Structure formats: C-alpha cells, structure tokens
Amino acid sequence: MGGVPAKRHESVRIPEERKGAPLRPQRAAGEGRADIQQERERSSPAITWDGGMPDDRSPVQHAIAMRRVDRDTNVARFYVPTLERDLFGNFAVTRQWGRAGTTGRVITEPFETELAATEATGRLAAVKRRRGYRDL
C-alpha cells in the first residue's frame, strides 16, 4: 500500500544493573505497615458508626439493601435505594438494581429537601417489598 511508511518502534534498553531488579523496593514482612496505616488514617476522613447512621460528613445518609431470590424461576435480583447528599448539599435518591452478581443499573433523582428524599426512599422500598424483595 502507498502512503506513509510504518514507524518502527525503538526498543527500550535496560541497563545491566537494573535487569531482574524489582520495580519497587521490597520491604521485609511487617516493615513499614504502621507508617502506611497512620498515613491512611490521616488522609481519609473518619467515619464513625453509631449503630445506624454515618456521621454528617458522609455523603451517604441511608441505604436499604434488598434482594429477591426464587430458585424455581431462576430469579436473583437486588435493589438498593440510597439517600445521599451531593457536593452542594442537595439531597438525592440513587437507585441501583439488577441481577445479583452484576453491577446493575443506576439512576439518581434529585430532591429539594431531606424529608422529600426520605419519603421517596421509603415509598420505593415499600413497592419492592410488595413485589417480593426482602431486606438484607
């Protein structure tokens, strides 16, 4: 074929002293683990769990995990309505559903108030319970 000739890729030469050497320096078993854990604690926001709701800094306020399993008809489905707060402080209900073992589908619906979002989450869960879904 005519046109532009194909470019040849140059191979990368590895110095002899680097051949066979690990890409990252290896640590001895258990060495440096305390430093890594301390860094993780400093860099990640603390989420406290008081038996129910995460703290105010968490974007997830409430989640209800449900599933429906019927071995006779080969049905294994899940449904998770989640009350969340976005970066701007607005409330939204995110619904995730699908066949168990898959990521499923996701849709997010914004709400003006937390009360409206809470009521919508409760209504959605009640509808699914009537259709045979059970809380996990």
Summary of the structure (lengths in Angstrom):
residues: 136
radius of gyration: 25.3
end to end distance: 62.4
largest distance: 71.0
contacts: 256
relative contact order: 0.13
helix: 23%
strand: 29%
